[in-house]
Amino acid sequence: MTTSSTRPRNVYFGLLLVSVATLVLVTEEVQDVLSAKVAAAIAVTIAFGKARFVVLDFMELRHAARVRTFFDTWLVVMCLGCVALILR
């Protein structure tokens, strides 16, 4: 198996694991420890992280330096804006 086909598969399984981990945020045990706003902020941050992997690995932007820099900057600004709106 070549490296080019291994990375997308690993990213895919990583995204599945992170999706399952995000579901833990809605359990009663976590809700007892974290407030709903903090849990939502964590979930949004994880979602933006997942979006980064999807765009870089499945839309083939990992090696496009200028587009990647623009996208990373946009993603960080949007994520911080969403988290700020959730936590206010």
PDB file with one MODEL, atoms N, CA, C and O in Angstrom:
MODEL        1
ATOM      1  N   MET A   1       0.846  -1.166   0.000  1.00  0.00           N
ATOM      2  CA  MET A   1       0.000   0.000   0.000  1.00  0.00           C
ATOM      3  C   MET A   1       0.891   1.228   0.000  1.00  0.00           C
ATOM      4  O   MET A   1       1.861   1.284   0.756  1.00  0.00           O
ATOM      5  N   THR A   2       0.582   2.208  -0.831  1.00  0.00           N
ATOM      6  CA  THR A   2       1.417   3.393  -0.943  1.00  0.00           C
ATOM      7  C   THR A   2       1.029   4.424   0.104  1.00  0.00           C
ATOM      8  O   THR A   2      -0.046   4.361   0.702  1.00  0.00           O
ATOM      9  N   THR A   3       1.923   5.367   0.307  1.00  0.00           N
ATOM     10  CA  THR A   3       1.673   6.424   1.285  1.00  0.00           C
ATOM     11  C   THR A   3       0.513   7.305   0.870  1.00  0.00           C
ATOM     12  O   THR A   3      -0.240   7.779   1.720  1.00  0.00           O
ATOM     13  N   SER A   4       0.357   7.531  -0.440  1.00  0.00           N
ATOM     14  CA  SER A   4      -0.707   8.416  -0.903  1.00  0.00           C
ATOM     15  C   SER A   4      -2.097   7.862  -0.589  1.00  0.00           C
ATOM     16  O   SER A   4      -3.036   8.637  -0.410  1.00  0.00           O
ATOM     17  N   SER A   5      -2.244   6.561  -0.519  1.00  0.00           N
ATOM     18  CA  SER A   5      -3.555   6.008  -0.191  1.00  0.00           C
ATOM     19  C   SER A   5      -3.706   5.757   1.311  1.00  0.00           C
ATOM     20  O   SER A   5      -4.822   5.572   1.796  1.00  0.00           O
ATOM     21  N   THR A   6      -2.602   5.751   2.042  1.00  0.00           N
ATOM     22  CA  THR A   6      -2.668   5.512   3.481  1.00  0.00           C
ATOM     23  C   THR A   6      -3.122   6.756   4.226  1.00  0.00           C
ATOM     24  O   THR A   6      -3.917   6.655   5.160  1.00  0.00           O
ATOM     25  N   ARG A   7      -2.637   7.917   3.837  1.00  0.00           N
ATOM     26  CA  ARG A   7      -2.980   9.139   4.553  1.00  0.00           C
ATOM     27  C   ARG A   7      -4.485   9.429   4.555  1.00  0.00           C
ATOM     28  O   ARG A   7      -5.047   9.649   5.628  1.00  0.00           O
ATOM     29  N   PRO A   8      -5.158   9.438   3.402  1.00  0.00           N
ATOM     30  CA  PRO A   8      -6.610   9.699   3.444  1.00  0.00           C
ATOM     31  C   PRO A   8      -7.374   8.696   4.307  1.00  0.00           C
ATOM     32  O   PRO A   8      -8.322   9.060   5.003  1.00  0.00           O
ATOM     33  N   ARG A   9      -6.954   7.438   4.256  1.00  0.00           N
ATOM     34  CA  ARG A   9      -7.624   6.435   5.082  1.00  0.00           C
ATOM     35  C   ARG A   9      -7.419   6.735   6.560  1.00  0.00           C
ATOM     36  O   ARG A   9      -8.361   6.650   7.348  1.00  0.00           O
ATOM     37  N   ASN A  10      -6.201   7.082   6.940  1.00  0.00           N
ATOM     38  CA  ASN A  10      -5.919   7.408   8.338  1.00  0.00           C
ATOM     39  C   ASN A  10      -6.675   8.653   8.781  1.00  0.00           C
ATOM     40  O   ASN A  10      -7.202   8.701   9.892  1.00  0.00           O
ATOM     41  N   VAL A  11      -6.729   9.658   7.912  1.00  0.00           N
ATOM     42  CA  VAL A  11      -7.475  10.874   8.242  1.00  0.00           C
ATOM     43  C   VAL A  11      -8.952  10.552   8.391  1.00  0.00           C
ATOM     44  O   VAL A  11      -9.607  11.059   9.301  1.00  0.00           O
ATOM     45  N   TYR A  12      -9.477   9.724   7.519  1.00  0.00           N
ATOM     46  CA  TYR A  12     -10.889   9.346   7.592  1.00  0.00           C
ATOM     47  C   TYR A  12     -11.204   8.666   8.926  1.00  0.00           C
ATOM     48  O   TYR A  12     -12.183   9.015   9.585  1.00  0.00           O
ATOM     49  N   PHE A  13     -10.381   7.704   9.320  1.00  0.00           N
ATOM     50  CA  PHE A  13     -10.624   7.016  10.587  1.00  0.00           C
ATOM     51  C   PHE A  13     -10.405   7.959  11.771  1.00  0.00           C
ATOM     52  O   PHE A  13     -11.095   7.846  12.785  1.00  0.00           O
ATOM     53  N   GLY A  14      -9.466   8.876  11.654  1.00  0.00           N
ATOM     54  CA  GLY A  14      -9.272   9.882  12.693  1.00  0.00           C
ATOM     55  C   GLY A  14     -10.497  10.775  12.837  1.00  0.00           C
ATOM     56  O   GLY A  14     -10.908  11.105  13.950  1.00  0.00           O
ATOM     57  N   LEU A  15     -11.077  11.165  11.703  1.00  0.00           N
ATOM     58  CA  LEU A  15     -12.294  11.978  11.740  1.00  0.00           C
ATOM     59  C   LEU A  15     -13.455  11.214  12.371  1.00  0.00           C
ATOM     60  O   LEU A  15     -14.256  11.791  13.107  1.00  0.00           O
ATOM     61  N   LEU A  16     -13.542   9.927  12.084  1.00  0.00           N
ATOM     62  CA  LEU A  16     -14.583   9.114  12.716  1.00  0.00           C
ATOM     63  C   LEU A  16     -14.402   9.061  14.232  1.00  0.00           C
ATOM     64  O   LEU A  16     -15.371   9.196  14.979  1.00  0.00           O
ATOM     65  N   LEU A  17     -13.172   8.866  14.681  1.00  0.00           N
ATOM     66  CA  LEU A  17     -12.900   8.820  16.121  1.00  0.00           C
ATOM     67  C   LEU A  17     -13.208  10.156  16.793  1.00  0.00           C
ATOM     68  O   LEU A  17     -13.783  10.190  17.881  1.00  0.00           O
ATOM     69  N   VAL A  18     -12.828  11.242  16.150  1.00  0.00           N
ATOM     70  CA  VAL A  18     -13.098  12.559  16.733  1.00  0.00           C
ATOM     71  C   VAL A  18     -14.601  12.824  16.758  1.00  0.00           C
ATOM     72  O   VAL A  18     -15.100  13.452  17.692  1.00  0.00           O
ATOM     73  N   SER A  19     -15.327  12.356  15.748  1.00  0.00           N
ATOM     74  CA  SER A  19     -16.790  12.519  15.748  1.00  0.00           C
ATOM     75  C   SER A  19     -17.424  11.781  16.918  1.00  0.00           C
ATOM     76  O   SER A  19     -18.332  12.298  17.570  1.00  0.00           O
ATOM     77  N   VAL A  20     -16.946  10.580  17.179  1.00  0.00           N
ATOM     78  CA  VAL A  20     -17.463   9.821  18.320  1.00  0.00           C
ATOM     79  C   VAL A  20     -17.078  10.516  19.627  1.00  0.00           C
ATOM     80  O   VAL A  20     -17.883  10.583  20.556  1.00  0.00           O
ATOM     81  N   ALA A  21     -15.862  11.028  19.699  1.00  0.00           N
ATOM     82  CA  ALA A  21     -15.433  11.735  20.902  1.00  0.00           C
ATOM     83  C   ALA A  21     -16.277  12.986  21.137  1.00  0.00           C
ATOM     84  O   ALA A  21     -16.537  13.351  22.284  1.00  0.00           O
ATOM     85  N   THR A  22     -16.702  13.639  20.071  1.00  0.00           N
ATOM     86  CA  THR A  22     -17.550  14.817  20.213  1.00  0.00           C
ATOM     87  C   THR A  22     -18.899  14.451  20.815  1.00  0.00           C
ATOM     88  O   THR A  22     -19.490  15.247  21.544  1.00  0.00           O
ATOM     89  N   LEU A  23     -19.385  13.264  20.519  1.00  0.00           N
ATOM     90  CA  LEU A  23     -20.653  12.817  21.092  1.00  0.00           C
ATOM     91  C   LEU A  23     -20.580  12.678  22.617  1.00  0.00           C
ATOM     92  O   LEU A  23     -21.600  12.744  23.303  1.00  0.00           O
ATOM     93  N   VAL A  24     -19.385  12.489  23.126  1.00  0.00           N
ATOM     94  CA  VAL A  24     -19.206  12.381  24.572  1.00  0.00           C
ATOM     95  C   VAL A  24     -19.603  13.689  25.263  1.00  0.00           C
ATOM     96  O   VAL A  24     -19.995  13.686  26.430  1.00  0.00           O
ATOM     97  N   LEU A  25     -19.499  14.802  24.539  1.00  0.00           N
ATOM     98  CA  LEU A  25     -19.827  16.106  25.128  1.00  0.00           C
ATOM     99  C   LEU A  25     -21.290  16.221  25.543  1.00  0.00           C
ATOM    100  O   LEU A  25     -21.630  17.088  26.347  1.00  0.00           O
ATOM    101  N   VAL A  26     -22.156  15.373  25.017  1.00  0.00           N
ATOM    102  CA  VAL A  26     -23.572  15.465  25.364  1.00  0.00           C
ATOM    103  C   VAL A  26     -23.979  14.475  26.446  1.00  0.00           C
ATOM    104  O   VAL A  26     -25.158  14.398  26.793  1.00  0.00           O
ATOM    105  N   THR A  27     -23.038  13.723  26.983  1.00  0.00           N
ATOM    106  CA  THR A  27     -23.380  12.784  28.043  1.00  0.00           C
ATOM    107  C   THR A  27     -23.610  13.520  29.355  1.00  0.00           C
ATOM    108  O   THR A  27     -23.117  14.631  29.550  1.00  0.00           O
ATOM    109  N   GLU A  28     -24.348  12.904  30.236  1.00  0.00           N
ATOM    110  CA  GLU A  28     -24.672  13.528  31.517  1.00  0.00           C
ATOM    111  C   GLU A  28     -23.436  13.784  32.358  1.00  0.00           C
ATOM    112  O   GLU A  28     -23.359  14.802  33.047  1.00  0.00           O
ATOM    113  N   GLU A  29     -22.470  12.881  32.314  1.00  0.00           N
ATOM    114  CA  GLU A  29     -21.267  13.037  33.128  1.00  0.00           C
ATOM    115  C   GLU A  29     -20.494  14.290  32.729  1.00  0.00           C
ATOM    116  O   GLU A  29     -20.009  15.029  33.586  1.00  0.00           O
ATOM    117  N   VAL A  30     -20.385  14.521  31.438  1.00  0.00           N
ATOM    118  CA  VAL A  30     -19.677  15.707  30.964  1.00  0.00           C
ATOM    119  C   VAL A  30     -20.498  16.957  31.242  1.00  0.00           C
ATOM    120  O   VAL A  30     -19.944  17.998  31.596  1.00  0.00           O
ATOM    121  N   GLN A  31     -21.806  16.864  31.086  1.00  0.00           N
ATOM    122  CA  GLN A  31     -22.667  18.019  31.351  1.00  0.00           C
ATOM    123  C   GLN A  31     -22.626  18.435  32.816  1.00  0.00           C
ATOM    124  O   GLN A  31     -22.860  19.600  33.139  1.00  0.00           O
ATOM    125  N   ASP A  32     -22.328  17.481  33.711  1.00  0.00           N
ATOM    126  CA  ASP A  32     -22.175  17.830  35.120  1.00  0.00           C
ATOM    127  C   ASP A  32     -20.904  18.631  35.362  1.00  0.00           C
ATOM    128  O   ASP A  32     -20.860  19.463  36.267  1.00  0.00           O
ATOM    129  N   VAL A  33     -19.875  18.389  34.567  1.00  0.00           N
ATOM    130  CA  VAL A  33     -18.581  19.046  34.745  1.00  0.00           C
ATOM    131  C   VAL A  33     -18.511  20.356  33.959  1.00  0.00           C
ATOM    132  O   VAL A  33     -18.035  21.366  34.479  1.00  0.00           O
ATOM    133  N   LEU A  34     -18.977  20.342  32.722  1.00  0.00           N
ATOM    134  CA  LEU A  34     -18.898  21.514  31.850  1.00  0.00           C
ATOM    135  C   LEU A  34     -20.266  22.161  31.694  1.00  0.00           C
ATOM    136  O   LEU A  34     -21.297  21.490  31.728  1.00  0.00           O
ATOM    137  N   SER A  35     -20.254  23.461  31.525  1.00  0.00           N
ATOM    138  CA  SER A  35     -21.522  24.127  31.216  1.00  0.00           C
ATOM    139  C   SER A  35     -21.862  23.870  29.748  1.00  0.00           C
ATOM    140  O   SER A  35     -21.016  23.428  28.972  1.00  0.00           O
ATOM    141  N   ALA A  36     -23.086  24.147  29.389  1.00  0.00           N
ATOM    142  CA  ALA A  36     -23.524  23.914  28.011  1.00  0.00           C
ATOM    143  C   ALA A  36     -22.751  24.800  27.039  1.00  0.00           C
ATOM    144  O   ALA A  36     -22.436  24.369  25.930  1.00  0.00           O
ATOM    145  N   LYS A  37     -22.443  26.027  27.441  1.00  0.00           N
ATOM    146  CA  LYS A  37     -21.699  26.936  26.564  1.00  0.00           C
ATOM    147  C   LYS A  37     -20.282  26.432  26.309  1.00  0.00           C
ATOM    148  O   LYS A  37     -19.795  26.487  25.180  1.00  0.00           O
ATOM    149  N   VAL A  38     -19.633  25.948  27.340  1.00  0.00           N
ATOM    150  CA  VAL A  38     -18.263  25.445  27.176  1.00  0.00           C
ATOM    151  C   VAL A  38     -18.264  24.191  26.313  1.00  0.00           C
ATOM    152  O   VAL A  38     -17.397  24.034  25.453  1.00  0.00           O
ATOM    153  N   ALA A  39     -19.213  23.305  26.526  1.00  0.00           N
ATOM    154  CA  ALA A  39     -19.307  22.095  25.704  1.00  0.00           C
ATOM    155  C   ALA A  39     -19.567  22.454  24.245  1.00  0.00           C
ATOM    156  O   ALA A  39     -18.996  21.839  23.344  1.00  0.00           O
ATOM    157  N   ALA A  40     -20.420  23.437  24.007  1.00  0.00           N
ATOM    158  CA  ALA A  40     -20.697  23.876  22.631  1.00  0.00           C
ATOM    159  C   ALA A  40     -19.457  24.502  22.003  1.00  0.00           C
ATOM    160  O   ALA A  40     -19.179  24.276  20.825  1.00  0.00           O
ATOM    161  N   ALA A  41     -18.714  25.283  22.776  1.00  0.00           N
ATOM    162  CA  ALA A  41     -17.486  25.892  22.253  1.00  0.00           C
ATOM    163  C   ALA A  41     -16.455  24.826  21.890  1.00  0.00           C
ATOM    164  O   ALA A  41     -15.768  24.946  20.875  1.00  0.00           O
ATOM    165  N   ILE A  42     -16.346  23.800  22.704  1.00  0.00           N
ATOM    166  CA  ILE A  42     -15.422  22.703  22.401  1.00  0.00           C
ATOM    167  C   ILE A  42     -15.873  21.970  21.144  1.00  0.00           C
ATOM    168  O   ILE A  42     -15.049  21.630  20.295  1.00  0.00           O
ATOM    169  N   ALA A  43     -17.168  21.727  21.021  1.00  0.00           N
ATOM    170  CA  ALA A  43     -17.692  21.032  19.844  1.00  0.00           C
ATOM    171  C   ALA A  43     -17.455  21.842  18.569  1.00  0.00           C
ATOM    172  O   ALA A  43     -17.118  21.275  17.530  1.00  0.00           O
ATOM    173  N   VAL A  44     -17.626  23.147  18.641  1.00  0.00           N
ATOM    174  CA  VAL A  44     -17.388  24.002  17.471  1.00  0.00           C
ATOM    175  C   VAL A  44     -15.916  23.999  17.094  1.00  0.00           C
ATOM    176  O   VAL A  44     -15.578  23.945  15.911  1.00  0.00           O
ATOM    177  N   THR A  45     -15.046  24.056  18.079  1.00  0.00           N
ATOM    178  CA  THR A  45     -13.608  24.021  17.805  1.00  0.00           C
ATOM    179  C   THR A  45     -13.214  22.704  17.146  1.00  0.00           C
ATOM    180  O   THR A  45     -12.426  22.688  16.200  1.00  0.00           O
ATOM    181  N   ILE A  46     -13.758  21.614  17.640  1.00  0.00           N
ATOM    182  CA  ILE A  46     -13.487  20.308  17.027  1.00  0.00           C
ATOM    183  C   ILE A  46     -14.028  20.273  15.598  1.00  0.00           C
ATOM    184  O   ILE A  46     -13.377  19.729  14.705  1.00  0.00           O
ATOM    185  N   ALA A  47     -15.206  20.845  15.375  1.00  0.00           N
ATOM    186  CA  ALA A  47     -15.786  20.854  14.034  1.00  0.00           C
ATOM    187  C   ALA A  47     -14.913  21.633  13.052  1.00  0.00           C
ATOM    188  O   ALA A  47     -14.734  21.207  11.911  1.00  0.00           O
ATOM    189  N   PHE A  48     -14.372  22.761  13.485  1.00  0.00           N
ATOM    190  CA  PHE A  48     -13.486  23.520  12.604  1.00  0.00           C
ATOM    191  C   PHE A  48     -12.192  22.759  12.340  1.00  0.00           C
ATOM    192  O   PHE A  48     -11.647  22.830  11.238  1.00  0.00           O
ATOM    193  N   GLY A  49     -11.697  22.035  13.332  1.00  0.00           N
ATOM    194  CA  GLY A  49     -10.517  21.206  13.123  1.00  0.00           C
ATOM    195  C   GLY A  49     -10.779  20.102  12.113  1.00  0.00           C
ATOM    196  O   GLY A  49      -9.937  19.799  11.268  1.00  0.00           O
ATOM    197  N   LYS A  50     -11.967  19.504  12.214  1.00  0.00           N
ATOM    198  CA  LYS A  50     -12.346  18.470  11.254  1.00  0.00           C
ATOM    199  C   LYS A  50     -12.485  19.059   9.854  1.00  0.00           C
ATOM    200  O   LYS A  50     -12.092  18.425   8.874  1.00  0.00           O
ATOM    201  N   ALA A  51     -13.033  20.253   9.753  1.00  0.00           N
ATOM    202  CA  ALA A  51     -13.175  20.907   8.449  1.00  0.00           C
ATOM    203  C   ALA A  51     -11.809  21.142   7.813  1.00  0.00           C
ATOM    204  O   ALA A  51     -11.655  21.011   6.598  1.00  0.00           O
ATOM    205  N   ARG A  52     -10.825  21.488   8.626  1.00  0.00           N
ATOM    206  CA  ARG A  52      -9.472  21.705   8.101  1.00  0.00           C
ATOM    207  C   ARG A  52      -8.927  20.426   7.489  1.00  0.00           C
ATOM    208  O   ARG A  52      -8.368  20.454   6.393  1.00  0.00           O
ATOM    209  N   PHE A  53      -9.082  19.308   8.181  1.00  0.00           N
ATOM    210  CA  PHE A  53      -8.586  18.050   7.638  1.00  0.00           C
ATOM    211  C   PHE A  53      -9.336  17.658   6.367  1.00  0.00           C
ATOM    212  O   PHE A  53      -8.728  17.158   5.421  1.00  0.00           O
ATOM    213  N   VAL A  54     -10.627  17.877   6.337  1.00  0.00           N
ATOM    214  CA  VAL A  54     -11.401  17.532   5.141  1.00  0.00           C
ATOM    215  C   VAL A  54     -10.928  18.354   3.953  1.00  0.00           C
ATOM    216  O   VAL A  54     -10.707  17.814   2.869  1.00  0.00           O
ATOM    217  N   VAL A  55     -10.772  19.650   4.151  1.00  0.00           N
ATOM    218  CA  VAL A  55     -10.355  20.509   3.038  1.00  0.00           C
ATOM    219  C   VAL A  55      -8.936  20.181   2.591  1.00  0.00           C
ATOM    220  O   VAL A  55      -8.672  20.091   1.392  1.00  0.00           O
ATOM    221  N   LEU A  56      -8.025  20.001   3.535  1.00  0.00           N
ATOM    222  CA  LEU A  56      -6.632  19.758   3.147  1.00  0.00           C
ATOM    223  C   LEU A  56      -6.419  18.383   2.535  1.00  0.00           C
ATOM    224  O   LEU A  56      -5.643  18.245   1.589  1.00  0.00           O
ATOM    225  N   ASP A  57      -7.085  17.373   3.051  1.00  0.00           N
ATOM    226  CA  ASP A  57      -6.806  16.017   2.588  1.00  0.00           C
ATOM    227  C   ASP A  57      -7.759  15.508   1.519  1.00  0.00           C
ATOM    228  O   ASP A  57      -7.344  14.746   0.645  1.00  0.00           O
ATOM    229  N   PHE A  58      -9.010  15.902   1.564  1.00  0.00           N
ATOM    230  CA  PHE A  58      -9.961  15.356   0.602  1.00  0.00           C
ATOM    231  C   PHE A  58     -10.280  16.324  -0.526  1.00  0.00           C
ATOM    232  O   PHE A  58     -10.883  15.929  -1.524  1.00  0.00           O
ATOM    233  N   MET A  59      -9.886  17.584  -0.385  1.00  0.00           N
ATOM    234  CA  MET A  59     -10.034  18.543  -1.476  1.00  0.00           C
ATOM    235  C   MET A  59      -8.675  18.888  -2.077  1.00  0.00           C
ATOM    236  O   MET A  59      -8.558  19.803  -2.891  1.00  0.00           O
ATOM    237  N   GLU A  60      -7.643  18.136  -1.660  1.00  0.00           N
ATOM    238  CA  GLU A  60      -6.309  18.214  -2.251  1.00  0.00           C
ATOM    239  C   GLU A  60      -5.666  19.601  -2.129  1.00  0.00           C
ATOM    240  O   GLU A  60      -4.977  20.035  -3.052  1.00  0.00           O
ATOM    241  N   LEU A  61      -5.874  20.298  -1.018  1.00  0.00           N
ATOM    242  CA  LEU A  61      -5.251  21.610  -0.830  1.00  0.00           C
ATOM    243  C   LEU A  61      -4.016  21.557   0.058  1.00  0.00           C
ATOM    244  O   LEU A  61      -3.447  22.603   0.371  1.00  0.00           O
ATOM    245  N   ARG A  62      -3.595  20.395   0.466  1.00  0.00           N
ATOM    246  CA  ARG A  62      -2.442  20.281   1.363  1.00  0.00           C
ATOM    247  C   ARG A  62      -1.179  20.862   0.738  1.00  0.00           C
ATOM    248  O   ARG A  62      -0.344  21.410   1.458  1.00  0.00           O
ATOM    249  N   HIS A  63      -1.015  20.760  -0.569  1.00  0.00           N
ATOM    250  CA  HIS A  63       0.222  21.207  -1.205  1.00  0.00           C
ATOM    251  C   HIS A  63       0.067  22.551  -1.919  1.00  0.00           C
ATOM    252  O   HIS A  63       1.007  22.998  -2.577  1.00  0.00           O
ATOM    253  N   ALA A  64      -1.070  23.193  -1.809  1.00  0.00           N
ATOM    254  CA  ALA A  64      -1.278  24.518  -2.406  1.00  0.00           C
ATOM    255  C   ALA A  64      -1.014  25.569  -1.329  1.00  0.00           C
ATOM    256  O   ALA A  64      -1.902  25.896  -0.543  1.00  0.00           O
ATOM    257  N   ALA A  65       0.201  26.089  -1.300  1.00  0.00           N
ATOM    258  CA  ALA A  65       0.671  26.921  -0.184  1.00  0.00           C
ATOM    259  C   ALA A  65      -0.161  28.191   0.006  1.00  0.00           C
ATOM    260  O   ALA A  65      -0.579  28.481   1.127  1.00  0.00           O
ATOM    261  N   ARG A  66      -0.408  28.949  -1.054  1.00  0.00           N
ATOM    262  CA  ARG A  66      -1.140  30.217  -0.907  1.00  0.00           C
ATOM    263  C   ARG A  66      -2.584  29.992  -0.472  1.00  0.00           C
ATOM    264  O   ARG A  66      -3.086  30.674   0.421  1.00  0.00           O
ATOM    265  N   VAL A  67      -3.235  29.047  -1.100  1.00  0.00           N
ATOM    266  CA  VAL A  67      -4.626  28.764  -0.754  1.00  0.00           C
ATOM    267  C   VAL A  67      -4.704  28.211   0.660  1.00  0.00           C
ATOM    268  O   VAL A  67      -5.631  28.526   1.406  1.00  0.00           O
ATOM    269  N   ARG A  68      -3.741  27.397   1.022  1.00  0.00           N
ATOM    270  CA  ARG A  68      -3.729  26.815   2.361  1.00  0.00           C
ATOM    271  C   ARG A  68      -3.555  27.896   3.429  1.00  0.00           C
ATOM    272  O   ARG A  68      -4.226  27.864   4.461  1.00  0.00           O
ATOM    273  N   THR A  69      -2.664  28.841   3.185  1.00  0.00           N
ATOM    274  CA  THR A  69      -2.469  29.935   4.142  1.00  0.00           C
ATOM    275  C   THR A  69      -3.740  30.765   4.286  1.00  0.00           C
ATOM    276  O   THR A  69      -4.143  31.096   5.401  1.00  0.00           O
ATOM    277  N   PHE A  70      -4.367  31.098   3.174  1.00  0.00           N
ATOM    278  CA  PHE A  70      -5.621  31.855   3.215  1.00  0.00           C
ATOM    279  C   PHE A  70      -6.694  31.075   3.963  1.00  0.00           C
ATOM    280  O   PHE A  70      -7.387  31.625   4.819  1.00  0.00           O
ATOM    281  N   PHE A  71      -6.829  29.792   3.637  1.00  0.00           N
ATOM    282  CA  PHE A  71      -7.860  28.976   4.274  1.00  0.00           C
ATOM    283  C   PHE A  71      -7.613  28.830   5.771  1.00  0.00           C
ATOM    284  O   PHE A  71      -8.549  28.941   6.563  1.00  0.00           O
ATOM    285  N   ASP A  72      -6.369  28.584   6.169  1.00  0.00           N
ATOM    286  CA  ASP A  72      -6.060  28.450   7.595  1.00  0.00           C
ATOM    287  C   ASP A  72      -6.379  29.736   8.350  1.00  0.00           C
ATOM    288  O   ASP A  72      -6.938  29.695   9.446  1.00  0.00           O
ATOM    289  N   THR A  73      -6.027  30.866   7.768  1.00  0.00           N
ATOM    290  CA  THR A  73      -6.327  32.155   8.401  1.00  0.00           C
ATOM    291  C   THR A  73      -7.831  32.364   8.525  1.00  0.00           C
ATOM    292  O   THR A  73      -8.325  32.755   9.582  1.00  0.00           O
ATOM    293  N   TRP A  74      -8.552  32.103   7.443  1.00  0.00           N
ATOM    294  CA  TRP A  74     -10.003  32.258   7.460  1.00  0.00           C
ATOM    295  C   TRP A  74     -10.633  31.331   8.494  1.00  0.00           C
ATOM    296  O   TRP A  74     -11.540  31.732   9.223  1.00  0.00           O
ATOM    297  N   LEU A  75     -10.154  30.104   8.555  1.00  0.00           N
ATOM    298  CA  LEU A  75     -10.707  29.117   9.477  1.00  0.00           C
ATOM    299  C   LEU A  75     -10.499  29.535  10.929  1.00  0.00           C
ATOM    300  O   LEU A  75     -11.411  29.406  11.747  1.00  0.00           O
ATOM    301  N   VAL A  76      -9.309  30.033  11.255  1.00  0.00           N
ATOM    302  CA  VAL A  76      -9.023  30.474  12.632  1.00  0.00           C
ATOM    303  C   VAL A  76      -9.908  31.659  12.998  1.00  0.00           C
ATOM    304  O   VAL A  76     -10.461  31.700  14.097  1.00  0.00           O
ATOM    305  N   VAL A  77     -10.047  32.620  12.095  1.00  0.00           N
ATOM    306  CA  VAL A  77     -10.877  33.796  12.378  1.00  0.00           C
ATOM    307  C   VAL A  77     -12.332  33.387  12.588  1.00  0.00           C
ATOM    308  O   VAL A  77     -12.978  33.852  13.528  1.00  0.00           O
ATOM    309  N   MET A  78     -12.847  32.527  11.728  1.00  0.00           N
ATOM    310  CA  MET A  78     -14.235  32.081  11.862  1.00  0.00           C
ATOM    311  C   MET A  78     -14.442  31.274  13.139  1.00  0.00           C
ATOM    312  O   MET A  78     -15.454  31.440  13.820  1.00  0.00           O
ATOM    313  N   CYS A  79     -13.501  30.409  13.464  1.00  0.00           N
ATOM    314  CA  CYS A  79     -13.613  29.596  14.673  1.00  0.00           C
ATOM    315  C   CYS A  79     -13.607  30.478  15.912  1.00  0.00           C
ATOM    316  O   CYS A  79     -14.433  30.298  16.807  1.00  0.00           O
ATOM    317  N   LEU A  80     -12.676  31.436  15.970  1.00  0.00           N
ATOM    318  CA  LEU A  80     -12.625  32.337  17.123  1.00  0.00           C
ATOM    319  C   LEU A  80     -13.904  33.173  17.222  1.00  0.00           C
ATOM    320  O   LEU A  80     -14.403  33.414  18.321  1.00  0.00           O
ATOM    321  N   GLY A  81     -14.430  33.613  16.085  1.00  0.00           N
ATOM    322  CA  GLY A  81     -15.679  34.364  16.097  1.00  0.00           C
ATOM    323  C   GLY A  81     -16.850  33.539  16.608  1.00  0.00           C
ATOM    324  O   GLY A  81     -17.660  34.026  17.397  1.00  0.00           O
ATOM    325  N   CYS A  82     -16.942  32.301  16.163  1.00  0.00           N
ATOM    326  CA  CYS A  82     -18.018  31.426  16.625  1.00  0.00           C
ATOM    327  C   CYS A  82     -17.898  31.120  18.120  1.00  0.00           C
ATOM    328  O   CYS A  82     -18.893  31.142  18.844  1.00  0.00           O
ATOM    329  N   VAL A  83     -16.693  30.838  18.569  1.00  0.00           N
ATOM    330  CA  VAL A  83     -16.485  30.549  19.993  1.00  0.00           C
ATOM    331  C   VAL A  83     -16.812  31.781  20.832  1.00  0.00           C
ATOM    332  O   VAL A  83     -17.416  31.665  21.898  1.00  0.00           O
ATOM    333  N   ALA A  84     -16.416  32.957  20.354  1.00  0.00           N
ATOM    334  CA  ALA A  84     -16.719  34.186  21.087  1.00  0.00           C
ATOM    335  C   ALA A  84     -18.226  34.411  21.186  1.00  0.00           C
ATOM    336  O   ALA A  84     -18.723  34.825  22.233  1.00  0.00           O
ATOM    337  N   LEU A  85     -18.947  34.145  20.114  1.00  0.00           N
ATOM    338  CA  LEU A  85     -20.402  34.311  20.136  1.00  0.00           C
ATOM    339  C   LEU A  85     -21.062  33.294  21.069  1.00  0.00           C
ATOM    340  O   LEU A  85     -22.049  33.603  21.737  1.00  0.00           O
ATOM    341  N   ILE A  86     -20.520  32.104  21.108  1.00  0.00           N
ATOM    342  CA  ILE A  86     -21.101  31.071  21.980  1.00  0.00           C
ATOM    343  C   ILE A  86     -20.862  31.409  23.447  1.00  0.00           C
ATOM    344  O   ILE A  86     -21.761  31.252  24.273  1.00  0.00           O
ATOM    345  N   LEU A  87     -19.662  31.872  23.776  1.00  0.00           N
ATOM    346  CA  LEU A  87     -19.297  32.093  25.176  1.00  0.00           C
ATOM    347  C   LEU A  87     -19.737  33.435  25.743  1.00  0.00           C
ATOM    348  O   LEU A  87     -19.601  33.662  26.945  1.00  0.00           O
ATOM    349  N   ARG A  88     -20.256  34.322  24.918  1.00  0.00           N
ATOM    350  CA  ARG A  88     -20.644  35.646  25.450  1.00  0.00           C
ATOM    351  C   ARG A  88     -21.865  35.581  26.315  1.00  0.00           C
ATOM    352  O   ARG A  88     -22.311  36.606  26.831  1.00  0.00           O
TER     353      ARG A  88
ENDMDL
END
